[in-house]
Amino acid sequence: MAQSQKQDVAAATLKPSLLSLPSLERQLTYFSTGALAGACTLGVELGWQRIASSTPRTTMSFLQAHGPAIIGRAGVRFWVFDVVKSQMQATKGFSSLPPWTIGALSGAAGGLAEICAQSLYHRRPPSRPALASQGSKLFFCFGSYTFLSTTLSNELPPRPFWYCWIMGATAGAIGSGIVARVEGVTGQRLWRGAIPKGALAIGTVIAVQVTSCAEVLKTIDD
């Protein structure tokens, strides 16, 4: 996540290159901790599917059908997020933007990338509605989390874990709620569906990724 590590940690793990790309170790860290965070949301997705569906899948069939996609997409999401964030921070004209703006734009890039990656895997072009929905949702989610974490916490990522999760959940509720409402979702489907699911899933994926990533980067830096 944007500003998910302290500036000195980010600077230590960022190595200059033609496009100001992060070091290979940092890129692998963001991808692997993103995939880990995606795996941690499988329980949320499975539980929600059983609540919302009249014919819920068994645990094994659900994991086989959706597990690889959820884990892989989360890895790509955070990997591209950090690559774009690092490039923006190193580019004149973008580096002066507020942290939440960089977080929002980088999050949107990660959302677009995960949809494209999934489409590439299935050998079909990405749909415009999917790109618009995921890109805009992560714009609001990542932007909201970055604003909350940099405003309400004296350290990044916020500690303890539950405090970080609450910020992520709030951001997830905001982003999911805005996009769902724009897409025409109203009433109970909004307040008892899109918003709480977004809070649970995004809160979990953000909190797990930023905390685990910070620990790994600290080890690399040491």
Disulfide bonds with the S-S distance in Angstrom:
none
